[in-house]
Amino acid sequence: MPTSPKRTKKRRRLRFPVIIPGICILAGIIILLVVLLKGCNSKKTDTPESGSPAAQENPSAVTIEDSGKDFRNFFGHKGLVTETCNLYLKTDEGFLPTGSFEGGANLEIGTEQEMDLVSVAGTPFYIHGDSLSPSDRWYRSETHLIPYSEDLTTAESYDIYDERGNRIASVQHSDTYPIYVKPNADDNRYGILFMNAIYYIHADQVVSTAPADRTVATQLAAEVPVLMYHFFYSEAEGGSRVDGNYVETGELEEQLAYIKDNGFTACTMRELQYWMEQRAQLPYHTIAITIDDADPSVHQYAMPIFVKYGINATNFVICGWQPAEMPYELWEMRENGMELQSHGFLTHTGGCSGMGHGGLLLCMDHAAGVEDTIRSFDYVDGGFVYCYPFGDINENAESIVRDGGAKLAFTTEGGRIHPGMDPLALPRVRVTGGNGLNAFAASIG
Ligand SMILES: [Zn+2]
């Protein structure tokens, strides 16, 4: 009679001539049998229904279809959610529908597919792959902010908003998030890390905050040099330095390599705004990089180098000098981490002789100036940072950009910025072409 190896083993064990009371052996066998039977039982209920027993144990879990579709081409990319769809949470009991994502929202797709669900990057959530279409956006989702040692806990249901105030998701359970941005008197939102970037929860959907067991290892920034560039050229292509506003591509590359190799962080304008408002933390050695005028040489010569080093920068665009429709070059720079902000719509011109450099904004009619500012912010699709043409600033200019919606505004005065300064009269650190790496290092170190 054929016997299984297991059985043979058991018999052999029983034959061992060791003096152990038979009753102990018997008890051991009974326990073993009970354990084995239990294991078999649970397997029996699991196997035939594959995945669905969870639905029986927890009525909230649903059976997810597995059509065999392959959504891996979305992995690690942005996807556009075609219509409002379910948000699923993976639990031990299965996938629970636990809220919704809004149609039209861009989502960071993770790197997991389970049945027809794909993971949402940087979250515990999944959505149905059929709800996704390829997105034409490819900007990096990231944050340079350091979270506070404090967590928030949401209400039993809460909404998540993007920076523009569009609701992108509703969640039907309570969650806890590290706090990246705190509310203030003008803005009742908390900033959390969601899909690898900062998203927002309104304070009235936060039930509590509590200290978190998270020590901030990094030293924090107390001041930030905001670099000011203008034009770029390539000696290899026959260009030459017209004046100190021109930086050669090799020199720029050396500077960006220095930034990267020495642990500097180039933050975004939104991060800088929150830090200036003392509602967010930036790491020590944070800098910001600005480029005035959006000259074609920025796209041609500087962008490839910024992309190569993965470093953020901000273009101050003279919007009225651009085609009526934002040209592809600006779109491409924005997606590549070189954000677009305002250098006025049609204010980059003279008109106020006898004041400063004679820039128009110094004596422009208030209403016309506000209209010009709003128009420029709309042109760059959500601008909130202004760069005064020629660096000309007085009370008239400042009240115009304030009423136009600027949260930060930069001059051409020299110096670093820190919280407590007038956010609409911020100095910068000029980068002068041909000055050498030592001077550059000293200006940011
Ligand atoms: Zn300019």
Boltz pocket constraint, residues with backbone or C-beta under 6 A from the ligand:
constraints:
  - pocket:
      binder: B
      contacts: [[A, 292], [A, 293], [A, 343], [A, 348], [A, 388], [A, 389], [A, 390]]
      max_distance: 6.0
